[in-house]
Every structure is written in C-alpha cells, then in structure tokens.
Amino acid sequence: MEDVAARVGVSRSLVSLVFRDAPGAGPRTRERVLRAAAEIGYRPDSAARVLARSRSRVLGVLLTVRNPFHADLVEAIYPEAERLGYDVVLSADAPTRSSHKAIETLLGHRCEAVILLGPTARPSFLTSVLRRAVVVSVGRRFPGTGVETVHTAEARGIRSAVDYLTALGHREIVHIDGGSNAGSPERRRDYRAAMRRNGLADEIRVLRGDHTEESGAVAAHQLLSEDRLPTAVLAGNDRCAMGFLDAVSRAGVVVPDDVSVVGFDDIPSAGLSHIALTTVRQDVPGLARAAVELAVHRLENSAEPGRESVLDPELVVRETTAAPRGTTATRPPRHEPDRLAPSVR
C-alpha cells in the first residue's frame, strides 16, 4: 500500500480507505489508486486482513475428495456465503488425510464456522471443535452434541422409491447400502420399513456397499452369480447405482427390462442421456443455503446450538425403471420436480 500511495502521491491511510471501500476518498482519487494498484500488480493480503480484524468472516468447508455430490454442494455454498458477506476456505478429507486433520487446518485459517459435508469425525472431537467455532454438519446427524445439522428427509426419499417400485409390480427389491457413509444408516433402516409397509417383509435383502462405483459393481457380480436377478435394485447413492449399471450391462443384462435400478442424490451425470438414472433427488442449492444460513445465524445471533434443517427430496423418474417382465403395470411419466423449501426444527 505504501508503494501505491507513493505512486499516486497520497497517504497510505487514504489507499487503505480505497481498498476497504470505506468513505473518505473521492471518485477520482479512488480511480487513480485502483489504476496504480493494477499497474504495479498489487493484490490485498487476505491473511493479513483477517489478522487485522476481530472477526475473520470466513467459513471453512470440509469435503471428501472424489465425491461429486460434495463438489456440487461446494459450488452452491460459494454464492450463498458471498451473499452474506463471508469468504470460504476448503479442506479435503481423503484416504491419505484424516477428517480431524482437515478440520484442524480450517481452524488454523481462523474459520469462524466449519461446514462439514458428510463428516466421519468422532462426536467427541466435534464437541471439542465447538469450543472454537460453530459446526454445521450436512448429511450426518450428531444428536446431543450441539452441532447444527442440515440433511434430507431420508425416510421420505426411500419410501417414495420403494412405493414407486411396488406400484410398478416389483416385489424382489434389493438394497445396496452405503456402509458407514452419511445417510446410509437412515436409508438402510427406511428401506426395511418401506418394504414392511408394502407387505414385503419376506423380500427384504440388504447387500453391503460403500457409496462408490466399485461397491455397485461388486453387488452386481454377487447377484449375477446367483440363479436369477431380483427385479429391482435400490442403490445407496447414484455412484453405487452407476457401478451396478455398468457391471450388469457388461454381462448382457438389459436395464430396465431385466432389472430396474434406482439411485439416490441426482448428481449431474445421472441425468445424462446414456445413463438416464431414476433417482431420489437431494436439493443441493437448498442444502447449501440452509448450511450457510445456519452457520451465519449462529455466529451473528448466538442462538441456541443444535438446530436442524430438513429438506424434502423428490423422486425423479427416468429410463432405468419399468414394470417387471410379465406384468401389466404401466410406467409413470418421467418427472423432473421443482425444489422445495427447507423446514427448520
């Protein structure tokens, strides 16, 4: 700033006013200062600015590497944070880097709140983080910890998928679960409840998975090795469903004629014409908006911690589902629903 001030012939404090967009400098002076800064390549030091403020106004976001759903959420979080006057810093959880280390990195950058996408951290660790920052979890609940939570109404999404498949005439509906991943215990439990609700308790079958394409392929090979395929598969997420689709297609199975497949999330690739996956859509913009607003509300209003925002999912019918062979049920039309507003509890 001293270099810019010397170039323009004004004081350093006046240059500071211009860069902070504060009153005290006329339009012509502002123009001269900004032009001089551009000419000498000056860029504000974000870290120094944070240190100079009593508040950082920075939100940290923890995401998982190679998870396209998390990438969609991050993309939606940026404009919401900027709208409320906050910057965003990212830190990744990966097989070579623990979520604890990733969160500590965010705290080291003076993040006032951390938004955790599908976190795997222990509740006791998050309780300790709460003493240093606001914590918002997206997709996974931590009851009794004070962590703010945003998630999809898993039960409604799974129920809509099972009800849709049974309305088509399916009875043998297998679920490939997501192991310990966010939302998986709820989806597994809600699948069983929905099957019982439809009088299909004897048909309940859960195969182990982990929300990856590889787990979908492993489940496909397991089913292909048996005498016959089930008529429908409800995957724990879209990635798992796509791995399943790829494996059965390579084996000569025709989808949906031989088996119907439903995913969960509605990531962008699910809607590609050569995939056209029927899936349960999570409201990505709504989840991002709710997560940022919960974090900022807690920071600026000191509300009681532990609020929960729940968003409704929607079933999106595409080309991977149909009535089982030998039935007369008709397939409902393709449906691309409008997004719904979140509810806060």
N, C-alpha and C positions, 0 to 999 in steps of 0.2 A: 504493500500500500504506500510505503514511503517512495518507492520508485515511481508509482503512478502519480503521486502528489507532486513530486519534483518535475515530472514531465509536463504536467498541466499548470504548475505554478500556484497550487492551492495547499492547504494544510492537510496533514494525514487524517485528522478528525473529520474533515469535510468529505474526504474519499470514503471513510468508513460509513458516514451517513448515506452516501450514494449506494454503496454495496448492500447496506441493510435496508434500502428503500425507505429510509426514515425522513421526516420533514427537516428542512433546513438548507436545502440546496435547490437553486432554481433550475428550470428545464435545460437551459443552455449549458450550465455547469455540469449537470448530470450527463448530458450528451458528450461533452468533452472528456469527462472522466471515464465513461464507458468506452469511448473510442480509443483513448490512450491505453486502457487496460487490454483491449483487444489487440492493439498494435504491439505491445510488449509481451503478450501471451500470459497475462496474469489470470490465475484462477483462485477463487477463495479456498482456503484450507478448511475443509469441513470438520476435521478433527479438532483444530484449534477453536473453531467457532463453538463446537459442542462444549469444550472445556471452559470457554468464557461464559457460558450460560449456566444458570442454576438448574435448568431443565434441558435435557437433550432433544426432546420431541422426536425420538427415534423409536420405531417399533422393530423388534427382531422377529424374524420368521424362520422356524426350523422346518426343513423339508427333507424328504427322502430322495436320494439320487435314483434315477431311472424310474420314477413313479410319475407317469403322465398326468394323473389326476392332481397330484401336488403341483405340477407345473402350471396347470390350468388355474388352480387356486392362487398361486403366486401372481400370475398375470392379472387376476381380478383384484388382488389385495392392493397392488400399487396405486391405482387411481382412487381407491377408497381412502387410503392413508393420506395421499396428497390432498384430497378434498377437505380433509380435516386438519391439514397443516402439519403432517408428520412425514418424516423420511422412513425408509425401510432398509434394513440390513439383513442379508440372508446368511444362513449357516446350514450345512448339509449333514445329515445322518447317512452313513454309508457302512458297508461291511468292514471297511478299514478304519472307521471313525465312529466312536460311540455317540449316542444322543446326549449323554452327560457332557462330553467334551464340546459338542456342538452348541449346547445351551450356554456353557461357561464362556465360550467365545462371544456369544451375543451379549452377555452381561459385561464382558470386558470392553465392549464397544459402547457402554453406558446406555443400553436399550432400557427405556422406562417400562416397557411391556414386551413380553415374548408371546408370539402366536405359534403354537406347536401343531403341525399338521400330522395327524395320526401318530402321536408320540409313543415311544416304547419305554420311556424313563419310569423309574420306580416312583410310586406315590410319595414315599418318604423324601426322595430327592426333590420332587416338585414342591413339597411343603417347605423345604429349606430355601428354594428359589423364591417362593412367595414373600420371604422376608426382605428380598432385594428388588423385586419387580412384580408387576401384575402378570399373571399367567392365564392365557386363554388356550384351551385345547379344542382342536377341530377334529371331530370324528370319534374321539375316545373320552369316556366319562371317568372322573375321579371323585366319586361321592365322598363327602365329608372332609375334603382337603381344602376347600376354598377356591379351587381352580374354576375359572369361568369356562363354560362349555358351550360349544356350538356343534350340532350334529343333525343328521337326517332322521326322520321318524322311520327307523329301520323296519319296525313291525308292519307299518302300513305299506312300505315298498315290497317286502317279501310276500305279504298277504295278497297284494294286488297281482303279483306274478303267479303265485300258486292258484289263486282263484281264476285267473285268465286261462291257465293251462288246463285246469279241471273243466272249465266251461267248454274248452275245445274237445274234451273227451279223454284227456290224459289221466292215467292212474299211477303208472310207474314213473314217478318224478324223483330223480336222484339229485341230491345237493352236493356240490363240491365246495367245501368250506374254505375259509381263509386262515385257518390256524389261529395264531395269536394276534393277527393284524387288526387294526382299528375297525370296529363294526362287525367283526367276524363272530364273536360270541352271540351278539344280538341276532344276526342273520341266521345263524345255526339254530338258535332257540326258536325264532319266529317261523322258520321253515317247519320245524316239528309241530308247532302249534297250529299253523295253517293247514298242514296235512291232516291233523286230527280233526280240525274244524270241518274239513271236507269229507270226513268219514274214511280217510286213507291211512289210518294209524299203522296198519299192517304193511303198508308200502314205504314207510319211512326208511330212507337209506342215506347216510352221510359218508362221503369219501374225503379223506384228508387232502388239504391243499394249502397254499400259502400266498394267494393273490398274485401269482406270476403265471406267465405263459407256460413255463415248464411244468407247473403243477397241473394245469389243464391237460397238457399232453400226457402226463403220467396217468391221470384219471381216465383219459380216453383209452390208453393202451390196456389198462386194467379191465375196463368194460368190454373192449374188443376181444379180450381173451376169454370171455365168458360165452355161454351158449347163445345168448341174444342180448341186444342192447335194450335199455329202458326206452320208453317212447319220448321222454323229455329229460333235459338236464338243466338245473338251475345253478349257475356258477356263482361263486362268491363275489366276483367282480368281472369287469369286461376283459381284462388281460387274461384271466383264467379261461374265460369263455372263448377267447380268440385262440389260445393254445389248444383247447379242446377241438375247436372247429378245424384248425389246421391238421391235427393228427387224424381225425376221423375222415376228413376229405382225402388225405393221402392214402387211406385204407379203402377208398372206394365207397364210403358211406355218403349218401345224399341227404343234405340238410335243406329243408325240414322234412322231406318225405320219409326218411328212415328214423330220424330223431330230431326233435325240436330243442333249441338252445336259447336260454335267456341269461343275460348278464346283469351287471349292477354298476352304475356310475354314469354311463353315457359319455365316455371320453370321445374326443373328436373322431378318432379312427373307427369307432363303432358305427358311425353313420356313412362311411364310405360305401359306394355302390357295390363293390365286390365283397363286402362284409355284411352290411345291412343288418346289424345285430339287433334283435329285440332286447330291450334292456330297461332297467329301472333308473331313471334319470335323477341324479342329485343336482340341486340348484347351486351351481358353482358361484355365480355372482351373488346370490343370496347368502351363501355360507361365508364368502369373503367379506361382504358388507356387515353381516352380523358379528363376525370375529373382530373386525376393526372397531366397530361401534361399541362392543362390549369392553374392549381394552381401553378406548378413549374415555368412555363413560366412567369406568372405574378410576382412571387417572385423574379426571377433572372434577369428579363429584364425590369421590371417596364413598361410593355406595357399598353396601354390604357385599362381600365377595361370594362367589359360588352361584352366580346367576347362570341360567341355562336358556339357550335359544334353540328351538326345534323347528326345522323346516320340513315341509311336506315334499315327498318325492312324487314322480309321475311315471307311469308305465308308458314306454314308447314302443309301439308295435311296428316291427319292420319285417324282414323276409326270412328270419331263421325259425319261425314258429308256424305251425299249421296243425290241423286235426290229425290224429294218428291214422295210419292206414286202416281202411275198413270201417271208418266211422263216417257219419253224415253231417257232423258239425261243420259249420262254416267259419272261416277265419274273419274276425272283426277287421275293419279297415285300419290301414296304417294311421298312427296318431302321433302328432308332434304337439304336445301340450304347452300351454302358457305356463310360465313360472309363477309360483305362489309366494306370498309374503311370509316371513318367519313369524313364529309366535315365541314370546319370551316368558319363561317361568322363573 
